Amino acid sequence: MGLNGPRKRKRDTNGFPMAPPTSGITGVDIAKPQHVADDPVASDMFDKVVGFLAQRGDLRKSHELALGLLAGEWSRHVGAARIARETPIVDGPRGPKAHPAAGIAAAAARVARDLLADFGLTPASLARIDVPAGPSGPSAIDRFIAKRNGDRVTPADHDVDDMQRFLLTNGTDEEKARVVAEVLADRRMFA
């Protein structure tokens, strides 16, 4: 904060506030906070979540603080749950009661679950976000082209008709045009 209140954002040529610069999408510039690096449970959780987000392509520098909080809360949950398991009942002024660590573990678990949901890492939150599907292997058109290049199509070959039917239902317009042009060139070569 500046001496005269919050800093003003720079404005563009039309006088509108400029958006802050976008941050990187790689996990390279995500720094692990010191309190997380010193705790092995928190460090492991931080690395797992960063790995998940990087694999999905949804990791930003702005996530750094929230990831540190998530890892710290997870470590707090694990430690308090261990204590509550070892000593589930304690003597209180009015008789036996649940160990206070059980409440701490439950509260930390709620915060961690909410943060995981914010990152789209729970089953319910994953269903609400649009996750691009990764490539599952070569596309059908690439397999067809590889087969065609393996045994060149001739005018007498009936794979040409199968290919034309295939292209009417699958592939992008560019792929369709490329393969049709190659087949027509093959037909001219064998004519």
C-alpha positions in Angstrom: 0.0 0.0 0.0 1.3 3.4 -0.9 1.4 6.5 1.4 -1.8 7.8 0.0 -3.8 4.5 -0.1 -3.7 1.6 -2.5 -1.6 1.9 -5.6 -3.5 2.7 -8.7 -3.4 0.3 -11.6 -1.9 1.6 -14.9 -4.4 2.6 -17.5 -4.5 1.9 -21.2 -4.9 4.5 -24.0 -8.7 4.5 -23.5 -8.4 5.1 -19.7 -9.4 1.7 -18.6 -7.4 -0.1 -15.9 -4.9 -2.5 -17.4 -5.0 -6.1 -16.4 -2.1 -7.4 -14.4 0.4 -9.3 -16.5 -0.3 -13.0 -16.9 1.8 -15.4 -15.0 3.6 -18.5 -16.4 1.8 -21.8 -16.8 4.8 -23.9 -16.0 5.7 -25.4 -12.6 9.3 -24.1 -13.0 8.5 -20.7 -11.4 6.5 -22.1 -8.5 8.6 -21.6 -5.4 7.9 -23.9 -2.4 7.4 -21.7 0.7 9.9 -22.2 3.5 7.4 -23.5 6.0 6.3 -26.1 3.5 9.9 -27.1 2.5 10.7 -27.7 6.2 7.8 -30.0 6.8 8.0 -33.4 4.9 4.3 -34.0 4.9 3.5 -30.6 3.6 6.3 -30.7 1.1 5.0 -34.0 -0.3 1.5 -32.7 -0.6 2.8 -29.5 -2.3 4.8 -31.6 -4.9 1.8 -33.8 -5.6 -0.7 -30.9 -6.2 1.9 -29.0 -8.3 2.4 -32.2 -10.4 -1.4 -32.7 -10.9 -1.9 -29.1 -11.9 1.2 -29.1 -14.2 0.0 -32.3 -15.9 -3.4 -30.7 -16.5 -1.8 -27.5 -17.8 -3.5 -25.4 -15.1 -0.5 -24.2 -13.0 0.1 -20.5 -12.5 2.5 -18.4 -10.4 -0.5 -16.9 -8.6 -1.3 -20.4 -7.2 1.8 -20.3 -5.0 0.3 -18.9 -1.9 -2.8 -21.1 -2.0 -0.7 -24.2 -2.6 1.4 -23.3 0.4 -1.8 -22.9 2.5 -3.2 -26.2 1.2 0.0 -28.1 2.0 0.2 -26.5 5.5 -3.4 -27.4 6.3 -2.9 -30.9 5.1 0.2 -31.3 7.3 -1.8 -29.9 10.2 -4.6 -32.4 9.6 -2.3 -35.3 9.4 -0.5 -34.4 12.6 -3.6 -33.7 14.6 -5.3 -36.8 13.3 -2.3 -38.9 14.5 -2.5 -37.4 18.0 -6.3 -37.9 18.1 -5.8 -41.6 17.1 -3.2 -42.2 19.7 -5.2 -40.6 22.5 -8.8 -40.4 21.5 -10.2 -39.6 25.0 -8.8 -37.1 27.6 -10.0 -36.2 31.0 -11.8 -32.9 31.2 -13.1 -30.9 34.1 -16.6 -32.5 33.6 -15.4 -36.0 32.8 -13.9 -37.7 29.7 -14.1 -36.0 26.4 -12.7 -36.2 22.8 -9.2 -35.1 22.4 -9.0 -31.4 21.1 -6.8 -32.6 18.3 -9.8 -34.3 16.7 -11.5 -30.9 16.2 -8.3 -29.4 14.9 -7.9 -32.3 12.4 -11.5 -31.9 11.3 -11.2 -28.2 10.8 -7.9 -28.6 8.8 -9.4 -31.3 6.7 -12.3 -29.0 5.8 -10.0 -26.2 4.8 -7.8 -28.6 2.7 -10.9 -30.1 1.0 -12.2 -26.6 0.1 -8.8 -25.6 -1.3 -8.6 -28.9 -3.3 -12.1 -28.1 -4.7 -10.9 -24.6 -5.6 -8.1 -26.2 -7.7 -10.5 -28.7 -9.2 -8.9 -31.7 -7.6 -12.0 -33.3 -6.0 -14.3 -35.5 -8.0 -17.2 -33.1 -7.7 -15.2 -30.0 -8.7 -13.4 -31.9 -11.5 -16.9 -32.6 -13.1 -17.5 -28.8 -13.1 -14.4 -27.7 -14.9 -13.4 -28.2 -18.5 -10.3 -30.4 -18.6 -8.8 -30.9 -22.0 -8.4 -34.5 -22.8 -4.9 -35.6 -23.5 -4.0 -37.4 -26.7 -4.8 -41.1 -26.4 -2.6 -42.1 -29.3 -2.6 -41.5 -33.1 -6.0 -40.4 -34.5 -7.9 -42.6 -36.8 -7.0 -40.4 -39.8 -3.3 -40.8 -38.9 -3.6 -44.5 -38.7 -5.3 -44.5 -42.1 -2.6 -42.4 -43.6 0.1 -44.7 -42.2 -1.7 -47.7 -43.6 -2.1 -46.0 -47.0 1.6 -45.0 -47.1 2.5 -48.6 -46.2 0.7 -50.0 -49.2 0.1 -47.3 -51.7 -3.5 -46.8 -52.9 -4.1 -47.7 -56.5 -7.3 -46.9 -58.6 -8.3 -50.5 -58.4 -8.0 -50.7 -54.6 -11.3 -50.4 -52.8 -9.7 -48.7 -49.8 -10.3 -45.4 -51.7 -14.1 -45.7 -51.3 -13.6 -46.7 -47.6 -11.3 -43.7 -47.2 -13.9 -41.3 -48.7 -16.6 -42.6 -46.5 -14.3 -42.3 -43.5 -13.4 -38.7 -44.3 -17.1 -37.7 -44.6 -17.7 -38.6 -41.0 -14.3 -38.0 -39.3 -11.3 -35.6 -39.3 -11.0 -31.9 -39.7 -11.6 -30.2 -43.0 -7.8 -29.7 -43.4 -7.1 -33.4 -42.9 -9.9 -34.3 -45.3 -8.5 -31.9 -48.0 -4.9 -33.2 -47.5 -5.8 -36.9 -47.8 -8.2 -36.4 -50.7 -5.5 -34.4 -52.6 -2.9 -37.2 -51.9 -5.3 -39.9 -53.2 -6.1 -37.9 -56.3 -2.4 -37.4 -56.9 -2.0 -41.2 -56.5 -4.8 -41.8 -59.0 -3.2 -39.6 -61.6 0.1 -41.3 -61.0 -1.4 -44.8 -61.6 -3.7 -43.7 -64.4 
